[in-house]
Amino acid sequence: MFDEPSGGNFVWAKVPGINDSNVLVEEAVKFGVTLAPGSYYQPNSEACAWGRINSAYAGNKRAVRFFEAMTEKSAARA
């Protein structure tokens, strides 16, 4: 059964043009940021564009720099 979430600490996000969130995980490490790739939550660990971010740390300076870098990469691909 599915239900609307009532809240939580995690946000699911993806970057346009990146089909495997493991790429995001590798980029995040360069900024000192930890992300959970969507493949962790797939039945057979298949690649997934979506990654899970802990919203409690989304305002952290390292996370902000990472988000900005991913925005730039996404814009460059467009």
N, C-alpha and C positions, 0 to 999 in steps of 0.2 A: 504494500500500500504506500502511496506517495502522499505527501502533505506539504503545505507551504511551510517554509522554515520560520521559526519564531525568533531567530537571531542566532548569533554565534560569533566565533572569533576568526572565521576563515572566509576568504573571498576566492572565488574561482575566476581566473582570467586567462586570456590568451592574447598573443601578439599576432596581428594579421601577417600572413606570409610565413609563419613558423608553424609547421604541422606536427612537430614533436617537442613537447615541453622539456624533454631532456636537454635540448639546446639551451633553453632558458635557464635551466639549473646550472649548466656549465658556465654561462655568462654571469649568473648571479654570484657564483663562487668568487669570481674576479673582483666583486665589489664587497665581499664579506657578508653576503646575504644567502640565507638558506631557503629554498623553495622545495615543495614536494611536487614531483612530476605527476601528471595525470595517470601515467602508466601504473603507478602504485595502486590505483583504485580501479583498474580494469581487470576483468575476470582472468585474462591470460597475460597480463602485463603488456598488452599491445600499446604501441605508441599512441599518444593522445596530445592534441594541441593545447589542452587546458592544464594549467598548473594551479596549485593551491598556495595561497599567501595568507600568513597570519596577520590579520588586520591590526592587531595590537602593535605591530612594528612597522606598519606601512608609512608612518611619518618619520621614521628613523633616517638620519642623513644618508647613511649608506644605501638604504632602500630607495630613497628619493633619487639619488644619483643613478642607481640601477634602472629605475623606471624611466628616467629621462633618457638614458642611453638606449633603452629598448624602443622608446618613442622615436628617437632619431633613426634607428635601424629600420623600424617599420616604415617611416616616411621615405627613407632612401629606396625601399623596395617598391614603393607605390609608383 
